[in-house]
Amino acid sequence: MRSEILEAHNVDAEGRPAGGTTIGRGFKIDWQNGPLAVDGVRVEPNGAFVEDVIAAALGRIQHYQTSKFRCRENALAITKLEEALHWLGARTRDRERRGVEGTHEL
């Protein structure tokens, strides 16, 4: 059962993602606002990353698989969440290789 989710996704003056909030029953996510590198210096994150939220959902479904609620559908969902993390990780590795990770550079 899905509950209503309220979303406010912000952009900066250049139209780039700039934080926001997602709220649903039992959770509130404040998204990372701005780059992680300012003038070449790494700064502390100020919000959540998509990868962390996916990892949290993955952990919960993996927990279900250790219970009487183990099922094929959970296994498939786990595979897809792992795949999502794989591709987001590939994007990060590519950005690191190109020296643009943590910036607004494309």
N, CA, C and O atoms as CSV, one atom per row, in Angstrom:
chain,resi,resn,atom,element,x,y,z
A,1,MET,N,N,0.844,-1.182,0.000
A,1,MET,CA,C,0.000,0.000,0.000
A,1,MET,C,C,0.881,1.233,0.000
A,1,MET,O,O,1.786,1.369,0.823
A,2,ARG,N,N,0.610,2.109,-0.913
A,2,ARG,CA,C,1.375,3.359,-0.980
A,2,ARG,C,C,0.563,4.484,-0.388
A,2,ARG,O,O,-0.649,4.564,-0.590
A,3,SER,N,N,1.233,5.353,0.341
A,3,SER,CA,C,0.585,6.535,0.892
A,3,SER,C,C,0.952,7.745,0.041
A,3,SER,O,O,1.831,7.673,-0.818
A,4,GLU,N,N,0.283,8.828,0.286
A,4,GLU,CA,C,0.567,10.059,-0.446
A,4,GLU,C,C,1.985,10.530,-0.142
A,4,GLU,O,O,2.442,10.468,0.999
A,5,ILE,N,N,2.661,10.993,-1.161
A,5,ILE,CA,C,4.003,11.544,-1.002
A,5,ILE,C,C,3.971,12.986,-1.480
A,5,ILE,O,O,3.505,13.277,-2.581
A,6,LEU,N,N,4.469,13.880,-0.647
A,6,LEU,CA,C,4.557,15.301,-0.981
A,6,LEU,C,C,5.996,15.609,-1.355
A,6,LEU,O,O,6.928,15.241,-0.640
A,7,GLU,N,N,6.168,16.287,-2.483
A,7,GLU,CA,C,7.516,16.577,-2.968
A,7,GLU,C,C,7.661,18.051,-3.306
A,7,GLU,O,O,6.760,18.667,-3.874
A,8,ALA,N,N,8.800,18.596,-2.949
A,8,ALA,CA,C,9.188,19.946,-3.356
A,8,ALA,C,C,10.636,19.849,-3.812
A,8,ALA,O,O,11.541,19.744,-2.985
A,9,HIS,N,N,10.860,19.884,-5.116
A,9,HIS,CA,C,12.203,19.775,-5.676
A,9,HIS,C,C,12.609,21.143,-6.202
A,9,HIS,O,O,11.945,21.707,-7.072
A,10,ASN,N,N,13.700,21.668,-5.668
A,10,ASN,CA,C,14.142,23.021,-5.977
A,10,ASN,C,C,15.220,23.033,-7.049
A,10,ASN,O,O,15.907,22.036,-7.273
A,11,VAL,N,N,15.353,24.166,-7.698
A,11,VAL,CA,C,16.444,24.413,-8.638
A,11,VAL,C,C,17.076,25.753,-8.295
A,11,VAL,O,O,16.437,26.630,-7.714
A,12,ASP,N,N,18.357,25.895,-8.669
A,12,ASP,CA,C,19.026,27.179,-8.452
A,12,ASP,C,C,18.766,28.101,-9.638
A,12,ASP,O,O,17.981,27.767,-10.526
A,13,ALA,N,N,19.415,29.246,-9.653
A,13,ALA,CA,C,19.199,30.237,-10.712
A,13,ALA,C,C,19.604,29.721,-12.085
A,13,ALA,O,O,19.159,30.249,-13.104
A,14,GLU,N,N,20.447,28.689,-12.118
A,14,GLU,CA,C,20.898,28.096,-13.374
A,14,GLU,C,C,20.035,26.912,-13.799
A,14,GLU,O,O,20.302,26.289,-14.826
A,15,GLY,N,N,19.002,26.598,-13.018
A,15,GLY,CA,C,18.130,25.472,-13.339
A,15,GLY,C,C,18.659,24.119,-12.905
A,15,GLY,O,O,18.158,23.086,-13.350
A,16,ARG,N,N,19.676,24.111,-12.033
A,16,ARG,CA,C,20.260,22.857,-11.548
A,16,ARG,C,C,19.550,22.411,-10.273
A,16,ARG,O,O,19.096,23.254,-9.499
A,17,PRO,N,N,19.445,21.092,-10.038
A,17,PRO,CA,C,18.829,20.620,-8.797
A,17,PRO,C,C,19.489,21.271,-7.587
A,17,PRO,O,O,20.714,21.355,-7.500
A,18,ALA,N,N,18.649,21.734,-6.647
A,18,ALA,CA,C,19.164,22.458,-5.483
A,18,ALA,C,C,18.362,22.107,-4.238
A,18,ALA,O,O,17.699,22.961,-3.650
A,19,GLY,N,N,18.429,20.868,-3.855
A,19,GLY,CA,C,17.754,20.462,-2.629
A,19,GLY,C,C,16.262,20.318,-2.808
A,19,GLY,O,O,15.742,20.267,-3.922
A,20,GLY,N,N,15.602,20.257,-1.692
A,20,GLY,CA,C,14.168,20.062,-1.664
A,20,GLY,C,C,13.825,19.083,-0.559
A,20,GLY,O,O,14.685,18.655,0.210
A,21,THR,N,N,12.556,18.742,-0.499
A,21,THR,CA,C,12.069,17.864,0.553
A,21,THR,C,C,11.058,16.892,-0.013
A,21,THR,O,O,10.248,17.251,-0.868
A,22,THR,N,N,11.105,15.659,0.466
A,22,THR,CA,C,10.106,14.648,0.145
A,22,THR,C,C,9.582,14.109,1.462
A,22,THR,O,O,10.353,13.712,2.335
A,23,ILE,N,N,8.251,14.099,1.598
A,23,ILE,CA,C,7.623,13.681,2.846
A,23,ILE,C,C,6.557,12.634,2.551
A,23,ILE,O,O,5.759,12.784,1.626
A,24,GLY,N,N,6.557,11.593,3.335
A,24,GLY,CA,C,5.534,10.559,3.259
A,24,GLY,C,C,5.258,10.029,4.653
A,24,GLY,O,O,5.901,10.444,5.617
A,25,ARG,N,N,4.321,9.128,4.762
A,25,ARG,CA,C,3.995,8.568,6.073
A,25,ARG,C,C,5.241,7.912,6.668
A,25,ARG,O,O,5.773,6.952,6.110
A,26,GLY,N,N,5.697,8.433,7.793
A,26,GLY,CA,C,6.831,7.843,8.492
A,26,GLY,C,C,8.201,8.308,8.045
A,26,GLY,O,O,9.207,7.835,8.574
A,27,PHE,N,N,8.271,9.222,7.085
A,27,PHE,CA,C,9.600,9.686,6.671
A,27,PHE,C,C,9.570,11.119,6.144
A,27,PHE,O,O,8.553,11.614,5.658
A,28,LYS,N,N,10.722,11.754,6.262
A,28,LYS,CA,C,10.957,13.075,5.671
A,28,LYS,C,C,12.395,13.076,5.171
A,28,LYS,O,O,13.323,12.787,5.926
A,29,ILE,N,N,12.573,13.403,3.894
A,29,ILE,CA,C,13.904,13.455,3.306
A,29,ILE,C,C,14.209,14.889,2.926
A,29,ILE,O,O,13.462,15.507,2.168
A,30,ASP,N,N,15.300,15.419,3.444
A,30,ASP,CA,C,15.827,16.714,3.005
A,30,ASP,C,C,16.979,16.388,2.072
A,30,ASP,O,O,17.997,15.843,2.497
A,31,TRP,N,N,16.814,16.726,0.784
A,31,TRP,CA,C,17.788,16.363,-0.236
A,31,TRP,C,C,19.000,17.280,-0.203
A,31,TRP,O,O,18.910,18.434,0.216
A,32,GLN,N,N,20.142,16.748,-0.654
A,32,GLN,CA,C,21.368,17.528,-0.774
A,32,GLN,C,C,21.088,18.799,-1.569
A,32,GLN,O,O,20.456,18.763,-2.625
A,33,ASN,N,N,21.571,19.922,-1.041
A,33,ASN,CA,C,21.394,21.215,-1.698
A,33,ASN,C,C,22.759,21.753,-2.091
A,33,ASN,O,O,23.544,22.163,-1.236
A,34,GLY,N,N,23.035,21.750,-3.380
A,34,GLY,CA,C,24.282,22.302,-3.879
A,34,GLY,C,C,25.366,21.259,-4.061
A,34,GLY,O,O,25.219,20.107,-3.653
A,35,PRO,N,N,26.458,21.684,-4.681
A,35,PRO,CA,C,27.565,20.768,-4.965
A,35,PRO,C,C,28.339,20.426,-3.696
A,35,PRO,O,O,28.222,21.104,-2.675
A,36,LEU,N,N,29.125,19.369,-3.781
A,36,LEU,CA,C,29.955,18.938,-2.658
A,36,LEU,C,C,31.363,19.497,-2.727
A,36,LEU,O,O,32.176,19.261,-1.833
A,37,ALA,N,N,31.647,20.229,-3.773
A,37,ALA,CA,C,32.953,20.880,-3.892
A,37,ALA,C,C,32.709,22.359,-4.179
A,37,ALA,O,O,31.990,22.715,-5.113
A,38,VAL,N,N,33.319,23.212,-3.360
A,38,VAL,CA,C,33.213,24.656,-3.534
A,38,VAL,C,C,34.628,25.188,-3.708
A,38,VAL,O,O,35.474,25.049,-2.824
A,39,ASP,N,N,34.865,25.793,-4.850
A,39,ASP,CA,C,36.215,26.298,-5.177
A,39,ASP,C,C,37.269,25.207,-5.017
A,39,ASP,O,O,38.371,25.462,-4.532
A,40,GLY,N,N,36.917,23.980,-5.434
A,40,GLY,CA,C,37.843,22.856,-5.397
A,40,GLY,C,C,38.011,22.200,-4.048
A,40,GLY,O,O,38.788,21.254,-3.918
A,41,VAL,N,N,37.296,22.682,-3.030
A,41,VAL,CA,C,37.397,22.122,-1.686
A,41,VAL,C,C,36.122,21.343,-1.379
A,41,VAL,O,O,35.016,21.856,-1.549
A,42,ARG,N,N,36.283,20.105,-0.927
A,42,ARG,CA,C,35.142,19.249,-0.594
A,42,ARG,C,C,34.453,19.788,0.662
A,42,ARG,O,O,35.119,20.094,1.651
A,43,VAL,N,N,33.129,19.904,0.627
A,43,VAL,CA,C,32.358,20.378,1.774
A,43,VAL,C,C,31.490,19.239,2.304
A,43,VAL,O,O,31.256,18.250,1.609
A,44,GLU,N,N,31.022,19.386,3.528
A,44,GLU,CA,C,30.158,18.374,4.136
A,44,GLU,C,C,28.794,18.364,3.449
A,44,GLU,O,O,28.264,19.426,3.124
A,45,PRO,N,N,28.229,17.204,3.226
A,45,PRO,CA,C,26.871,17.125,2.684
A,45,PRO,C,C,25.883,17.800,3.636
A,45,PRO,O,O,26.081,17.799,4.851
A,46,ASN,N,N,24.825,18.373,3.077
A,46,ASN,CA,C,23.800,19.007,3.898
A,46,ASN,C,C,22.438,18.342,3.730
A,46,ASN,O,O,21.427,18.847,4.217
A,47,GLY,N,N,22.421,17.211,3.039
A,47,GLY,CA,C,21.156,16.518,2.830
A,47,GLY,C,C,21.391,15.114,2.317
A,47,GLY,O,O,22.526,14.661,2.173
A,48,ALA,N,N,20.291,14.441,2.046
A,48,ALA,CA,C,20.322,13.045,1.607
A,48,ALA,C,C,20.658,12.935,0.127
A,48,ALA,O,O,20.448,13.861,-0.656
A,49,PHE,N,N,21.193,11.761,-0.228
A,49,PHE,CA,C,21.479,11.421,-1.615
A,49,PHE,C,C,20.543,10.292,-2.039
A,49,PHE,O,O,20.158,9.456,-1.222
A,50,VAL,N,N,20.182,10.275,-3.310
A,50,VAL,CA,C,19.305,9.236,-3.839
A,50,VAL,C,C,19.873,7.855,-3.520
A,50,VAL,O,O,19.124,6.954,-3.141
A,51,GLU,N,N,21.167,7.681,-3.666
A,51,GLU,CA,C,21.793,6.387,-3.431
A,51,GLU,C,C,21.547,5.896,-2.006
A,51,GLU,O,O,21.310,4.708,-1.790
A,52,ASP,N,N,21.602,6.807,-1.034
A,52,ASP,CA,C,21.396,6.416,0.356
A,52,ASP,C,C,19.952,6.002,0.613
A,52,ASP,O,O,19.696,5.063,1.366
A,53,VAL,N,N,19.017,6.698,-0.009
A,53,VAL,CA,C,17.603,6.361,0.170
A,53,VAL,C,C,17.308,5.000,-0.470
A,53,VAL,O,O,16.585,4.186,0.103
A,54,ILE,N,N,17.864,4.759,-1.648
A,54,ILE,CA,C,17.686,3.447,-2.286
A,54,ILE,C,C,18.301,2.359,-1.409
A,54,ILE,O,O,17.702,1.299,-1.229
A,55,ALA,N,N,19.490,2.611,-0.864
A,55,ALA,CA,C,20.146,1.624,-0.003
A,55,ALA,C,C,19.308,1.330,1.242
A,55,ALA,O,O,19.265,0.188,1.699
A,56,ALA,N,N,18.646,2.342,1.790
A,56,ALA,CA,C,17.785,2.131,2.951
A,56,ALA,C,C,16.596,1.245,2.592
A,56,ALA,O,O,16.252,0.334,3.345
A,57,ALA,N,N,15.970,1.504,1.453
A,57,ALA,CA,C,14.850,0.670,1.000
A,57,ALA,C,C,15.331,-0.756,0.733
A,57,ALA,O,O,14.651,-1.722,1.081
A,58,LEU,N,N,16.485,-0.881,0.124
A,58,LEU,CA,C,17.063,-2.200,-0.145
A,58,LEU,C,C,17.263,-2.974,1.160
A,58,LEU,O,O,16.916,-4.151,1.247
A,59,GLY,N,N,17.818,-2.316,2.160
A,59,GLY,CA,C,18.040,-2.968,3.446
A,59,GLY,C,C,16.751,-3.461,4.076
A,59,GLY,O,O,16.720,-4.532,4.683
A,60,ARG,N,N,15.687,-2.684,3.934
A,60,ARG,CA,C,14.406,-3.087,4.515
A,60,ARG,C,C,13.844,-4.324,3.811
A,60,ARG,O,O,13.357,-5.247,4.463
A,61,ILE,N,N,13.913,-4.339,2.495
A,61,ILE,CA,C,13.386,-5.489,1.762
A,61,ILE,C,C,14.253,-6.720,2.009
A,61,ILE,O,O,13.736,-7.835,2.081
A,62,GLN,N,N,15.559,-6.531,2.139
A,62,GLN,CA,C,16.425,-7.657,2.485
A,62,GLN,C,C,16.038,-8.221,3.852
A,62,GLN,O,O,16.089,-9.432,4.064
A,63,HIS,N,N,15.658,-7.353,4.764
A,63,HIS,CA,C,15.182,-7.796,6.076
A,63,HIS,C,C,13.917,-8.637,5.928
A,63,HIS,O,O,13.778,-9.668,6.587
A,64,TYR,N,N,12.992,-8.205,5.067
A,64,TYR,CA,C,11.779,-8.998,4.830
A,64,TYR,C,C,12.136,-10.410,4.366
A,64,TYR,O,O,11.464,-11.381,4.716
A,65,GLN,N,N,13.201,-10.505,3.577
A,65,GLN,CA,C,13.596,-11.809,3.034
A,65,GLN,C,C,14.131,-12.758,4.106
A,65,GLN,O,O,14.291,-13.952,3.849
A,66,THR,N,N,14.407,-12.246,5.296
A,66,THR,CA,C,14.841,-13.109,6.402
A,66,THR,C,C,13.666,-13.524,7.280
A,66,THR,O,O,13.854,-14.157,8.319
A,67,SER,N,N,12.457,-13.169,6.863
A,67,SER,CA,C,11.268,-13.431,7.665
A,67,SER,C,C,10.292,-14.333,6.914
A,67,SER,O,O,10.592,-14.825,5.826
A,68,LYS,N,N,9.141,-14.538,7.502
A,68,LYS,CA,C,8.114,-15.349,6.850
A,68,LYS,C,C,7.537,-14.647,5.619
A,68,LYS,O,O,6.734,-15.234,4.893
A,69,PHE,N,N,7.935,-13.409,5.381
A,69,PHE,CA,C,7.460,-12.658,4.217
A,69,PHE,C,C,8.394,-12.789,3.014
A,69,PHE,O,O,8.249,-12.067,2.027
A,70,ARG,N,N,9.340,-13.703,3.099
A,70,ARG,CA,C,10.250,-13.976,1.979
A,70,ARG,C,C,9.417,-14.377,0.762
A,70,ARG,O,O,8.501,-15.194,0.865
A,71,CYS,N,N,9.749,-13.786,-0.402
A,71,CYS,CA,C,8.992,-14.142,-1.608
A,71,CYS,C,C,9.772,-13.731,-2.864
A,71,CYS,O,O,10.748,-12.984,-2.801
A,72,ARG,N,N,9.313,-14.238,-3.978
A,72,ARG,CA,C,9.926,-13.951,-5.278
A,72,ARG,C,C,9.869,-12.459,-5.597
A,72,ARG,O,O,10.840,-11.893,-6.099
A,73,GLU,N,N,8.741,-11.825,-5.307
A,73,GLU,CA,C,8.590,-10.397,-5.617
A,73,GLU,C,C,9.605,-9.552,-4.855
A,73,GLU,O,O,10.164,-8.606,-5.411
A,74,ASN,N,N,9.850,-9.885,-3.580
A,74,ASN,CA,C,10.881,-9.170,-2.825
A,74,ASN,C,C,12.247,-9.382,-3.465
A,74,ASN,O,O,13.035,-8.443,-3.585
A,75,ALA,N,N,12.526,-10.621,-3.877
A,75,ALA,CA,C,13.811,-10.923,-4.510
A,75,ALA,C,C,13.994,-10.103,-5.784
A,75,ALA,O,O,15.079,-9.585,-6.050
A,76,LEU,N,N,12.926,-9.990,-6.566
A,76,LEU,CA,C,13.009,-9.182,-7.788
A,76,LEU,C,C,13.219,-7.706,-7.464
A,76,LEU,O,O,14.012,-7.032,-8.122
A,77,ALA,N,N,12.511,-7.202,-6.453
A,77,ALA,CA,C,12.689,-5.801,-6.050
A,77,ALA,C,C,14.126,-5.563,-5.583
A,77,ALA,O,O,14.718,-4.533,-5.904
A,78,ILE,N,N,14.685,-6.500,-4.834
A,78,ILE,CA,C,16.079,-6.393,-4.386
A,78,ILE,C,C,17.009,-6.296,-5.588
A,78,ILE,O,O,17.914,-5.461,-5.610
A,79,THR,N,N,16.790,-7.143,-6.583
A,79,THR,CA,C,17.625,-7.111,-7.784
A,79,THR,C,C,17.560,-5.749,-8.459
A,79,THR,O,O,18.590,-5.212,-8.865
A,80,LYS,N,N,16.376,-5.190,-8.582
A,80,LYS,CA,C,16.220,-3.900,-9.264
A,80,LYS,C,C,16.838,-2.762,-8.459
A,80,LYS,O,O,17.430,-1.851,-9.037
A,81,LEU,N,N,16.709,-2.801,-7.140
A,81,LEU,CA,C,17.339,-1.766,-6.320
A,81,LEU,C,C,18.855,-1.878,-6.390
A,81,LEU,O,O,19.553,-0.866,-6.450
A,82,GLU,N,N,19.369,-3.115,-6.382
A,82,GLU,CA,C,20.817,-3.303,-6.546
A,82,GLU,C,C,21.265,-2.795,-7.907
A,82,GLU,O,O,22.339,-2.206,-8.030
A,83,GLU,N,N,20.452,-3.018,-8.925
A,83,GLU,CA,C,20.777,-2.522,-10.261
A,83,GLU,C,C,20.798,-0.995,-10.286
A,83,GLU,O,O,21.686,-0.391,-10.888
A,84,ALA,N,N,19.825,-0.380,-9.635
A,84,ALA,CA,C,19.796,1.087,-9.567
A,84,ALA,C,C,21.064,1.613,-8.902
A,84,ALA,O,O,21.667,2.573,-9.381
A,85,LEU,N,N,21.468,0.983,-7.796
A,85,LEU,CA,C,22.705,1.407,-7.121
A,85,LEU,C,C,23.920,1.192,-8.008
A,85,LEU,O,O,24.845,2.004,-8.006
A,86,HIS,N,N,23.922,0.107,-8.761
A,86,HIS,CA,C,25.026,-0.149,-9.688
A,86,HIS,C,C,25.163,0.993,-10.688
A,86,HIS,O,O,26.258,1.522,-10.879
A,87,TRP,N,N,24.057,1.375,-11.329
A,87,TRP,CA,C,24.134,2.400,-12.367
A,87,TRP,C,C,24.425,3.783,-11.803
A,87,TRP,O,O,25.125,4.572,-12.438
A,88,LEU,N,N,23.902,4.086,-10.628
A,88,LEU,CA,C,24.246,5.362,-10.005
A,88,LEU,C,C,25.717,5.381,-9.598
A,88,LEU,O,O,26.376,6.416,-9.693
A,89,GLY,N,N,26.230,4.239,-9.146
A,89,GLY,CA,C,27.662,4.130,-8.838
A,89,GLY,C,C,28.518,4.287,-10.080
A,89,GLY,O,O,29.576,4.915,-10.035
A,90,ALA,N,N,28.062,3.714,-11.196
A,90,ALA,CA,C,28.799,3.852,-12.463
A,90,ALA,C,C,28.861,5.316,-12.879
A,90,ALA,O,O,29.886,5.791,-13.368
A,91,ARG,N,N,27.752,6.024,-12.679
A,91,ARG,CA,C,27.733,7.462,-12.996
A,91,ARG,C,C,28.745,8.203,-12.134
A,91,ARG,O,O,29.486,9.051,-12.630
A,92,THR,N,N,28.777,7.882,-10.841
A,92,THR,CA,C,29.728,8.543,-9.939
A,92,THR,C,C,31.168,8.240,-10.348
A,92,THR,O,O,31.999,9.148,-10.393
A,93,ARG,N,N,31.477,6.974,-10.645
A,93,ARG,CA,C,32.842,6.620,-11.055
A,93,ARG,C,C,33.250,7.349,-12.328
A,93,ARG,O,O,34.394,7.783,-12.458
A,94,ASP,N,N,32.319,7.486,-13.263
A,94,ASP,CA,C,32.611,8.217,-14.489
A,94,ASP,C,C,32.889,9.690,-14.180
A,94,ASP,O,O,33.819,10.279,-14.730
A,95,ARG,N,N,32.085,10.275,-13.304
A,95,ARG,CA,C,32.298,11.685,-12.944
A,95,ARG,C,C,33.625,11.862,-12.205
A,95,ARG,O,O,34.316,12.861,-12.404
A,96,GLU,N,N,33.984,10.899,-11.356
A,96,GLU,CA,C,35.282,10.954,-10.669
A,96,GLU,C,C,36.418,10.873,-11.682
A,96,GLU,O,O,37.392,11.621,-11.595
A,97,ARG,N,N,36.289,9.961,-12.644
A,97,ARG,CA,C,37.321,9.789,-13.670
A,97,ARG,C,C,37.520,11.082,-14.452
A,97,ARG,O,O,38.646,11.425,-14.815
A,98,ARG,N,N,36.427,11.800,-14.711
A,98,ARG,CA,C,36.499,13.046,-15.485
A,98,ARG,C,C,36.810,14.268,-14.618
A,98,ARG,O,O,36.952,15.376,-15.136
A,99,GLY,N,N,36.917,14.066,-13.280
A,99,GLY,CA,C,37.253,15.173,-12.386
A,99,GLY,C,C,36.127,16.150,-12.141
A,99,GLY,O,O,36.381,17.308,-11.809
A,100,VAL,N,N,34.871,15.709,-12.298
A,100,VAL,CA,C,33.751,16.626,-12.102
A,100,VAL,C,C,32.811,16.183,-10.969
A,100,VAL,O,O,31.801,16.839,-10.715
A,101,GLU,N,N,33.141,15.070,-10.285
A,101,GLU,CA,C,32.287,14.601,-9.205
A,101,GLU,C,C,32.258,15.646,-8.093
A,101,GLU,O,O,33.290,16.215,-7.737
A,102,GLY,N,N,31.067,15.892,-7.548
A,102,GLY,CA,C,30.901,16.871,-6.481
A,102,GLY,C,C,30.727,18.299,-6.980
A,102,GLY,O,O,30.645,19.234,-6.183
A,103,THR,N,N,30.671,18.468,-8.311
A,103,THR,CA,C,30.489,19.803,-8.886
A,103,THR,C,C,29.223,19.826,-9.727
A,103,THR,O,O,28.564,18.803,-9.913
A,104,HIS,N,N,28.898,21.001,-10.229
A,104,HIS,CA,C,27.755,21.130,-11.144
A,104,HIS,C,C,28.185,20.975,-12.599
A,104,HIS,O,O,27.377,21.164,-13.508
A,105,GLU,N,N,29.448,20.633,-12.823
A,105,GLU,CA,C,29.914,20.433,-14.180
A,105,GLU,C,C,29.298,19.167,-14.758
A,105,GLU,O,O,29.089,18.186,-14.044
A,106,LEU,N,N,29.010,19.193,-16.048
A,106,LEU,CA,C,28.462,18.011,-16.696
A,106,LEU,C,C,29.602,17.172,-17.193
A,106,LEU,O,O,29.380,16.114,-17.780
